[in-house]
C-alpha cells in the first residue's frame, strides 16, 4: 500500500471509533465495490468497504496464476452502468478484469471508502441499540447500522486431506495463492486437480517445465472456448454505437437463459446435444483410446461445472505431459505415490483443488439478535431468503449468499440484482431494523429445494455445488431473468420492522 493509502486507512480508523457507519461492507470484489457505487449514487456516503487483502477486485486479485481468465464472455462481465466496450479478448484475462474493477472504484468515487488489509473476524448485533458491532483482526471495534457481506463463496482455498502433504520437500501452494517467486523452468511440476483453474494453468506451464504431471480425480466436460483478441474495428464500432453493444450484451444474457440454462434440466435434449458436442470436440483432438476413456466423464453433463478451453487437450498430447487418473495414495518427500503403486517424482506441487464453496463466511463469527449464531444456523440448513436475508439477523444482508450461483451465465447479473434489492431495503429502513420472518425464509427455501429436484445438479455425481448432506446450497435453479424479476421489488410483508424511535 502507498503512503496515501496508509494515511487514508489511518484516518478512517480514527473516524470509526467516533462515528456510526450507515453501512459496513465486507469484501472489495465486484459485489462490494458495486454495492459502494450504488450507495453513493443513492446519496449515501457514510459507508466503508473492509477488504482483508491488499487490493480490490476479489477473486481477480487473489487468482494470479498463469492463464487466469474469465469463463464468461467479457461483454457480459461488467456492470450494466459501466459497460466496457474495449475488452482485449472475448474472454478477458485476470489482469484486465482487475484493472476494470479498480477503474470503476476510482471513477465512481468509491476508492476512498475502501480499507485494505482489514479482515473482519466477528460481528455482533446489539439488540438494544439496534447496531452491529464489528471487530477487526486487530481488535478494533466499529459500529454500523447495516452489515453487508460481499465476500462471496469462492475465496477460501480447499486443500484436500492427502496423507503426507506436509512431508513434501519442495514448494506446495494453491492456485489461488500463486508463488510468483518459484521458478518452474526445468522442474518437474505436479498439478493436483483438473478442473477450471488447472486447465488454464497446464497449457501455460507445458514446455517450460521439465515435465508436467496432472492428477485427475474425475473427468470433466470441456467445451471449445473459441477465444480470440478483438479487432480494432470491433472496439471502434461498439464505442461509436453503444446501443449495438447493449443489444449484443442483452442477446448474450437472453441466449444463455433460453438455451444454455435449459441444458441443466434433467434429461434435457439440449444436455444430450451439448454432451455430443463436448465429446466430439475431444475426439477431434484426442485419438488414443485409453486417453479418450480417461477424459470421458461418467456422469450427465452439467452435474459438475462445464469447462471451456481451446488448448487443454492439446497440452495432454505433449510428450512432457502426463495425465494420472488412478488416484493419489500419499505424498512423499520427493513426489506423489498413486493408488496403483506408481511413484511420480516432483519438485513442485500445485493444488488446483478449488474452494470451500459451501463453507459460508468461514472465519467470520456473526451473532444476531438474542445471541443467535449464524454458523450454527447455517450448519442446520444453509439457506437464506432470496439469498440476502436471515431470520434473527436484523439489518444484515449478503451478496452471493446461498442459492445464488450460476452455471450458465454472468454472476454480475446476480450481483447487480441483489445490490438493487439491498439498497431498497436500506432506503426503506430509515430509523430502525429490518428482520426477515422465519416463515418467509422457510417458504422461500422450500420453493428452491422443489425446483432443484428437476436440475441435473441433484444427480449422483460429486461436485463443489453440493454440501456434505447432499443438498445444493450454491446454485440458483432458474434463469437470471427470473432472479432479476424476483429481486426487483422487496416484499416488506415478509419482514418485521422495529423502529428505533419507539
C-alpha positions in Angstrom: 0.0 0.0 0.0 1.3 3.5 -0.8 1.7 6.3 1.7 -1.6 7.9 0.7 -3.4 4.6 1.2 -1.9 4.2 4.7 -2.8 7.7 5.6 -6.4 7.2 4.4 -6.7 3.9 6.4 -5.3 5.6 9.5 -7.8 8.4 9.2 -10.6 6.0 8.7 -9.6 4.0 11.8 -9.7 7.1 13.8 -13.1 8.1 12.5 -14.6 4.7 13.1 -14.1 4.9 16.9 -16.1 8.2 16.9 -18.9 7.6 14.5 -21.6 5.1 13.5 -21.4 3.9 9.9 -24.6 3.6 7.9 -23.2 0.6 6.1 -20.2 -1.7 6.7 -19.4 -3.9 3.7 -17.2 -6.9 3.9 -15.2 -7.6 0.7 -14.0 -5.4 -2.1 -14.7 -7.6 -5.1 -17.3 -6.9 -7.8 -20.0 -7.2 -5.2 -18.6 -4.9 -2.5 -17.4 -2.3 -5.0 -20.7 -2.4 -6.8 -22.6 -2.0 -3.5 -20.5 1.0 -2.7 -21.1 2.6 -6.1 -24.9 2.3 -5.7 -24.8 3.6 -2.2 -23.0 6.7 -3.4 -25.4 7.1 -6.4 -28.3 7.0 -3.9 -26.7 9.8 -1.8 -25.4 7.5 1.0 -21.8 8.4 1.8 -21.4 7.1 5.3 -20.1 3.6 4.5 -16.8 1.7 4.5 -15.7 -1.4 2.5 -13.4 -3.7 4.5 -11.1 -5.8 2.5 -8.8 -8.4 4.1 -6.2 -8.4 1.2 -4.0 -5.7 -0.1 -6.1 -4.9 -3.2 -9.6 -4.8 -4.6 -11.4 -7.0 -7.2 -11.8 -10.1 -5.0 -11.1 -13.3 -6.9 -9.4 -11.3 -9.6 -6.9 -10.0 -7.0 -6.4 -13.4 -5.5 -6.0 -15.6 -8.6 -2.9 -14.5 -10.5 -1.9 -17.9 -11.8 -0.6 -18.2 -15.4 -3.6 -18.3 -17.8 -6.1 -16.9 -15.3 -9.1 -15.6 -17.3 -12.9 -15.4 -17.0 -15.0 -18.2 -18.4 -17.9 -15.8 -19.1 -17.6 -13.6 -22.3 -16.2 -10.2 -21.3 -19.1 -8.2 -22.8 -21.3 -9.8 -20.2 -18.8 -9.4 -17.4 -19.1 -5.8 -16.4 -21.5 -3.6 -14.5 -24.6 -2.6 -16.5 -23.9 1.0 -15.6 -20.3 0.9 -16.6 -20.2 -1.2 -19.8 -16.7 -1.7 -21.1 -16.6 -1.8 -24.9 -12.8 -2.2 -25.3 -12.1 -5.6 -23.8 -9.0 -7.1 -25.4 -10.4 -10.6 -25.8 -13.7 -12.5 -26.0 -12.7 -13.9 -22.6 -10.9 -11.3 -20.5 -7.7 -12.2 -18.7 -7.3 -11.7 -15.0 -5.2 -8.5 -15.0 -7.7 -6.7 -17.3 -10.7 -7.6 -15.1 -8.8 -6.4 -12.0 -7.9 -3.2 -13.7 -11.6 -2.7 -14.7 -12.8 -3.1 -11.1 -10.1 -0.7 -9.9 -11.1 1.8 -12.5 -14.7 1.6 -11.6 -13.9 2.2 -7.9 -11.9 5.3 -8.8 -14.3 6.6 -11.4 -17.4 6.4 -9.1 -15.6 7.7 -6.1 -15.5 4.5 -4.0 -11.7 4.0 -3.6 -11.7 6.4 -0.6 -14.2 4.2 1.2 -12.1 1.1 1.0 -9.9 -0.1 3.9 -7.4 -2.6 2.7 -5.6 -5.2 4.8 -8.5 -5.1 7.3 -10.0 -8.5 8.0 -13.3 -8.6 9.9 -13.3 -11.5 12.3 -16.6 -11.0 14.2 -19.8 -9.0 14.2 -22.4 -8.9 17.0 -25.9 -7.3 16.8 -26.7 -5.1 19.8 -30.5 -5.6 20.3 -30.9 -2.5 22.5 -29.1 -0.1 20.2 -30.0 -1.9 17.0 -26.5 -1.6 15.8 -23.9 -4.0 14.5 -20.6 -4.0 16.4 -17.9 -5.2 14.1 -14.5 -6.4 15.2 -11.3 -6.5 13.1 -8.4 -8.9 13.3 -6.6 -6.2 15.2 -9.3 -5.9 17.8 -10.7 -2.6 16.6 -14.4 -2.2 17.2 -16.6 -0.5 14.6 -20.4 0.2 14.8 -22.8 0.2 11.8 -26.5 0.2 11.2 -26.3 -2.2 8.3 -23.8 -5.0 7.8 -23.4 -6.4 4.2 -21.3 -9.4 3.5 -19.9 -9.2 -0.1 -17.1 -11.7 0.3 -18.6 -14.3 -2.0 -18.3 -18.1 -1.8 -15.0 -18.7 -3.7 -12.4 -17.1 -1.6 -11.2 -19.9 0.8 -8.9 -22.4 -1.0 -9.9 -26.0 -0.5 -6.9 -28.2 0.5 -7.8 -32.0 0.4 -6.5 -34.0 3.3 -3.9 -36.0 1.4 -1.6 -38.1 3.5 2.0 -36.8 3.6 1.3 -33.4 2.2 3.4 -31.7 4.9 6.3 -34.1 4.2 6.9 -32.8 0.7 10.3 -31.2 0.5 9.6 -28.7 -2.3 7.2 -25.8 -2.7 3.5 -26.6 -2.3 0.8 -23.9 -3.0 -2.8 -23.4 -4.0 -3.5 -21.9 -7.4 -5.3 -19.0 -5.7 -2.1 -18.3 -3.7 0.3 -18.4 -6.6 4.0 -18.3 -5.7 5.5 -16.0 -8.3 8.9 -16.4 -6.6 9.0 -20.1 -7.5 10.9 -20.7 -10.8 9.4 -23.7 -12.6 11.7 -23.7 -15.6 13.3 -27.1 -15.9 11.5 -28.5 -12.9 9.1 -31.5 -12.5 5.8 -29.9 -11.6 2.7 -31.8 -10.4 -0.8 -30.3 -10.7 -3.4 -31.8 -8.3 -6.8 -31.2 -9.9 -8.1 -31.0 -13.5 -10.9 -28.5 -13.3 -11.3 -24.8 -14.1 -8.0 -23.4 -12.9 -5.9 -26.5 -13.8 -7.0 -26.4 -17.5 -5.9 -22.8 -17.7 -2.6 -23.3 -15.9 -1.4 -26.5 -17.6 -1.1 -25.1 -21.1 0.9 -22.1 -19.8 3.4 -24.3 -17.9 3.8 -27.1 -20.5 7.1 -26.6 -22.4 8.6 -24.5 -19.6 8.8 -27.3 -17.1 11.0 -30.4 -17.5 7.8 -32.5 -17.0 4.2 -31.8 -16.1 2.1 -34.3 -14.3 -1.7 -33.7 -13.9 -3.6 -35.7 -11.4 -7.3 -36.0 -12.3 -9.9 -37.3 -9.9 -12.9 -37.1 -12.2 -13.1 -36.2 -15.9 -14.8 -33.0 -16.9 -17.0 -32.0 -19.8 -14.9 -29.4 -21.7 -16.4 -27.2 -24.5 -14.4 -25.3 -27.0 -13.7 -21.8 -25.8 -13.2 -20.1 -29.2 -11.3 -17.2 -27.6 -9.6 -14.6 -29.7 -8.5 -11.0 -29.5 -11.0 -8.4 -30.5 -10.1 -6.4 -33.6 -9.6 -2.6 -33.5 -12.6 -2.0 -35.8 -14.9 -4.0 -33.5 -13.9 -1.9 -30.5 -14.4 1.3 -32.5 -17.9 0.1 -33.7 -19.1 -0.6 -30.1 -17.6 2.6 -28.8 -19.2 4.7 -31.6 -22.6 2.9 -31.4 -23.1 1.9 -27.8 -26.7 0.8 -28.5 -25.2 -2.0 -30.6 -23.0 -3.1 -27.7 -26.0 -3.0 -25.4 -28.0 -5.2 -27.9 -25.2 -7.7 -28.1 -24.9 -7.9 -24.3 -28.7 -8.3 -23.9 -28.7 -11.1 -26.5 -25.8 -12.9 -24.7 -27.8 -12.9 -21.5 -31.0 -13.9 -23.2 -29.5 -16.8 -25.2 -27.8 -18.2 -22.1 -31.1 -18.1 -20.2 -33.1 -19.5 -23.2 -30.8 -22.3 -24.2 -27.7 -22.9 -22.1 -29.7 -22.9 -18.8 -32.1 -25.5 -20.1 -29.3 -27.9 -20.6 -29.1 -28.2 -16.8 -32.6 -29.7 -16.5 -32.7 -33.4 -16.0 -33.0 -35.5 -19.2 -32.8 -32.4 -21.4 -32.5 -32.7 -25.1 -30.1 -29.8 -25.0 -27.9 -31.6 -22.5 -27.7 -34.6 -24.8 -26.7 -32.2 -27.7 -24.1 -30.4 -25.6 -22.7 -33.8 -24.5 -22.2 -34.9 -28.1 -20.6 -31.6 -28.9 -18.2 -31.9 -26.0 -17.2 -35.5 -26.6 -16.9 -34.8 -30.4 -14.6 -31.9 -29.8 -12.4 -34.0 -27.5 -12.3 -36.9 -30.1 -11.3 -34.5 -32.8 -8.1 -33.8 -30.9 -7.5 -36.9 -28.8 -7.2 -40.1 -30.8 -5.7 -42.6 -28.4 -8.5 -44.9 -27.0 -7.0 -45.0 -23.5 -6.7 -41.2 -23.1 -10.2 -40.8 -24.6 -11.5 -43.1 -21.9 -9.7 -41.2 -19.2 -11.2 -37.9 -20.4 -14.8 -39.2 -20.8 -17.0 -38.2 -17.8 -19.1 -40.9 -16.2 -22.0 -38.6 -15.3 -24.6 -36.4 -17.1 -23.3 -33.1 -18.5 -23.9 -30.2 -16.1 -23.8 -32.2 -12.9 -20.4 -30.7 -12.4 -19.1 -27.4 -13.7 -18.8 -27.4 -17.6 -15.4 -26.1 -18.5 -14.1 -24.1 -21.5 -10.7 -24.5 -23.2 -9.1 -24.2 -26.6 -5.7 -25.8 -25.6 -6.0 -28.2 -22.7 -6.5 -31.4 -24.8 -3.6 -30.4 -27.0 -1.4 -30.0 -23.9 -2.2 -33.6 -22.8 -0.8 -34.9 -26.1 2.7 -33.5 -25.4 5.5 -35.9 -24.6 6.4 -33.9 -21.5 2.9 -34.0 -20.0 1.2 -37.0 -18.3 -2.3 -37.5 -17.1 -2.8 -39.7 -14.0 -6.3 -40.9 -13.1 -5.7 -43.8 -10.7 -5.9 -41.6 -7.6 -3.4 -40.3 -5.1 -2.4 -42.7 -2.2 0.0 -40.3 -0.5 2.6 -37.6 -1.0 6.2 -38.3 -0.2 9.2 -36.1 0.4 10.0 -36.2 -3.3 6.8 -36.8 -5.2 3.4 -38.4 -5.3 2.5 -42.1 -4.9 -0.6 -43.2 -6.8 -3.0 -45.9 -5.7 -1.6 -48.3 -8.2 1.8 -48.0 -6.7 3.5 -45.6 -9.2 5.9 -43.2 -7.7 5.8 -39.8 -9.6 8.8 -37.6 -8.9 8.0 -33.9 -8.4 9.9 -30.7 -7.5 6.8 -28.5 -7.1 3.2 -29.3 -6.3 0.3 -27.0 -7.3 -3.0 -27.6 -5.6 -5.6 -26.7 -8.2 -8.3 -28.0 -5.9 -10.9 -25.3 -5.9 -12.6 -23.6 -3.0 -14.7 -24.3 0.1 -17.8 -23.1 -1.7 -20.2 -24.4 1.0 -18.2 -23.1 3.9 -20.2 -19.8 4.1 -18.3 -16.9 5.6 -15.7 -19.1 7.2 -13.5 -17.3 9.7 -16.2 -14.7 10.4 -18.3 -15.1 13.6 -21.7 -13.4 13.2 -24.0 -13.2 16.2 -27.5 -11.8 15.6 -30.4 -10.9 17.8 -30.6 -12.7 21.2 -27.2 -14.2 20.6 -28.2 -16.3 17.6 -25.1 -17.7 15.9 -25.2 -17.6 12.1 -22.8 -20.5 11.5 -24.9 -22.8 13.8 -28.0 -21.7 11.9 -26.4 -22.5 8.5 -25.0 -25.8 9.8 -28.6 -26.9 10.3 -29.7 -25.6 7.0 -27.7 -23.5 4.6 -30.3 -21.2 3.2 -31.3 -17.5 3.0 -34.4 -15.6 2.0 -33.7 -14.6 -1.6 -30.0 -15.2 -0.9 -29.8 -12.0 1.1 -31.6 -12.2 4.5 -31.6 -14.5 7.5 -34.2 -14.6 10.3 -32.8 -13.3 13.5 -30.1 -11.1 11.9 -31.7 -7.7 11.5 -30.1 -5.3 9.0 -27.7 -7.9 7.8 -27.6 -8.8 4.1 -25.4 -11.0 1.9 -24.5 -10.6 -1.8 -23.9 -14.0 -3.4 -25.4 -15.8 -0.4 -27.0 -19.3 -0.6 -28.6 -20.4 -3.8 -27.4 -17.5 -6.0 -24.7 -19.2 -8.0 -24.9 -19.8 -11.8 -23.6 -22.5 -14.1 -24.6 -20.8 -17.4 -24.2 -17.0 -17.3 -22.6 -14.0 -15.7 -22.6 -13.6 -11.9 -22.6 -9.8 -12.4 -26.3 -10.1 -13.3 -27.0 -11.8 -9.9 -24.8 -9.3 -8.1 -26.5 -6.3 -9.5 -30.0 -7.7 -8.8 -29.0 -8.2 -5.2 -27.4 -4.8 -4.8 -30.6 -3.2 -6.0 -32.7 -5.2 -3.6 -30.4 -4.4 -0.6 -30.4 -0.7 -1.4 -34.2 -0.7 -1.4 -34.2 -2.4 2.0 -31.8 0.2 3.3 -33.8 3.1 2.0 -37.0 1.6 3.5 -35.4 1.1 6.9 -34.7 4.7 7.7 -34.9 4.6 11.5 -34.9 1.0 12.6 -34.2 -2.6 11.9 -35.5 -5.0 9.2 -35.6 -8.7 10.0 -36.9 -11.3 7.6 -39.6 -13.5 9.1 -38.7 -17.2 9.7 -41.8 -18.4 7.9 -40.9 -16.3 4.8 -37.4 -17.8 4.7 -38.8 -21.4 5.1 -41.3 -20.8 2.4 -38.7 -19.5 0.0 -36.3 -22.3 0.7 -39.0 -25.0 0.2 -39.6 -23.5 -3.3 -35.9 -23.5 -4.1 -35.5 -27.1 -3.0 -38.5 -28.2 -5.0 -37.2 -26.6 -8.2 -33.7 -28.1 -7.5 -35.1 -31.6 -7.9 -35.6 -31.0 -11.6 -32.0 -30.0 -12.1 -29.1 -32.1 -13.2 -27.0 -30.8 -10.2 -29.1 -33.1 -8.0 -27.7 -36.1 -9.7 -25.4 -38.7 -8.1 -22.1 -37.0 -9.1 -19.9 -35.3 -6.6 -19.2 -31.6 -7.1 -18.5 -28.4 -5.2 -22.1 -27.5 -5.7 -23.2 -29.9 -3.0 -23.0 -29.7 0.7 -22.0 -32.8 2.8 -25.7 -33.7 3.3 -26.3 -33.8 -0.4 -28.2 -30.5 -0.6 -27.3 -27.9 -3.1 -27.0 -24.5 -1.4 -24.8 -22.9 -4.0 -26.9 -22.6 -7.2 -29.9 -20.7 -8.4 -32.3 -23.2 -10.2 -33.9 -20.7 -12.6 -32.8 -18.1 -15.2 -31.0 -14.9 -14.5 -34.1 -13.0 -15.8 -36.2 -14.8 -13.2 -33.8 -13.8 -10.5 -33.9 -10.1 -11.7 -37.7 -10.2 -11.5 -37.7 -11.7 -8.0 -35.2 -9.1 -6.7 -36.8 -6.1 -8.4 -39.2 -5.4 -5.6 -38.8 -6.4 -2.0 -41.9 -7.8 -0.3 -41.7 -6.0 3.0 -44.6 -8.1 4.4 -42.0 -10.8 4.7 -40.0 -8.7 7.1 -40.5 -7.4 10.6 -39.7 -3.8 11.2 -38.6 -2.3 14.5 -38.4 1.5 14.8 -35.6 2.9 16.9 -37.8 5.9 17.8 -40.2 3.8 19.7 
